[in-house]
Amino acid sequence: VCSFSSRRTNSTPTFRRGLKSAQLLRIFIGESDQWAGRPLHQAIVEAAREEGLAGASAFKGFMGYGRNSELHTANLLRLSEDLPVVVEIVDEGPQLSRFLRRHVDRMMRDGLVTIEKARVLRRRGRLKA
């Protein structure tokens, strides 16, 4: 099991072996959400990379609803301009908590944030020199 270091030495995360207690942070937002003039999901993923977190991905949903129960769908008959987006970030708990405090809390206006334990079975890939 391998991961990236949470210590920031430059814009590229540094390598370390083994996550002690991996957690999965999920951030549920809307496609139209913005931060500093760019898509919120992009800002969150870029901030996670700058912080050196192990990994982050953003996924666009086909359908969903949130707190107000308004249905957002990619159905052609009912076009939505605010499809659901989920950002997932994996790292150790303390690093994710710090990331939430430093970035997500100030970036998010609306949405849902969850954290759960994650079991990293395998992590493969080449590291950039």
N, C-alpha and C positions, 0 to 999 in steps of 0.2 A: 504494500500500500504506500503510495507516494502522494505528496501534496506540495503546494507552494507555501513559502514562508509568509507570515503576516507582517514581517518587518519590511518597511519600505526603504530600499536602497537606491532605486531609480524607478523609471516607469515600467520596468519589466520585473515581475515577481521573482524572488529567488527560490531555489529548490530546497526542500527538506523532506526527509522520509517519515512516513507514518503520521496519521492523525490520531491523537489520543482519544478524543471523544467527538466525532464528527456530528454536526447538526446541519439541518436543511432549513434555510430561511426562505419563505415564500412571501412575495409581495404582490398582491392583487390590485391592479390599477386599470385605468381605461386608456385606450389607444390615443385619445386626444389630450391626455394629461401632459403638461409641459413643465419644464424647469429651466430657467435662464434661456428661454428661446429655443429649446430643443426638446425632443420627446423625453418624457420622464424616464421611460424604461432605458433609453440610451444613457442618460445622465447617471442612473443608478449603476448600470453595468460598468461604465467607465470609472465611476468612483470606487467600485469594488476592485477593479483591476489596479487602480492607483494605490489602494490600501494594501495590495498584495494578497487578497483573499484567494483561497484555493481555486475557485471556479464560479462563474456566473453565466447564466443564459436567460434570454427573454423569449417567451412563447406567446404567440397571438392566438386567441381563441376564436371559434366559430360562433359561439353562442354563450350567453351568460347573463346573470342579473346580480345585483348587489343589494345594499341595504334598503333602497327605495323600491325594490322589486320591479324596476323597469327592465324589460327584456331587451337585450342588445344581441342582434343576430346578423349573420352574413347572408341571410336569405335574400335573393334578388327581388322578391316581391315586397320586402320590408327592409330597405337599406338602412344600415346603422352607420353613423359616423364615429362611433365610440365603442368599438369591439373590445372585449376583455383582453388584458395582457397580464401574464404572470412572469415575474422575475424570480428565478431560483438561484440561491447562492449557497455554496457548501463551504464550511470551514469549522473550526472549533468554536464552542459557545462564547468564550470571552471576546474573541475577535468579532463575531457576529453582533454581540451586544454593543461593543464599541462602535461598530459600523452603523448600527441603528441610531445610536445617540448622536454621532457626528454627522451623519448624512441623511438617512431616511426620515428621521423626525422633522427635519427642517424642509425637506423636499416635498413630502406628501401632504396634500390637502385632504383628499378622500382616498379610501381604499381599505384594504385589510392586510394585516401582517400576521403570519404564523411562523412558529419555529417548532421543529420536531427532531427527534434523534434520527441520525442516518447511519447506516452501516456501509462503509466504503469497502467493497469487495475487491476492486481492481481499479487501478488508474495507470493507463499506459499512454505513451506519446513521447515524442521528441521534444526536448527543451531547446529553445533558441539560444545560440551562443552569445 
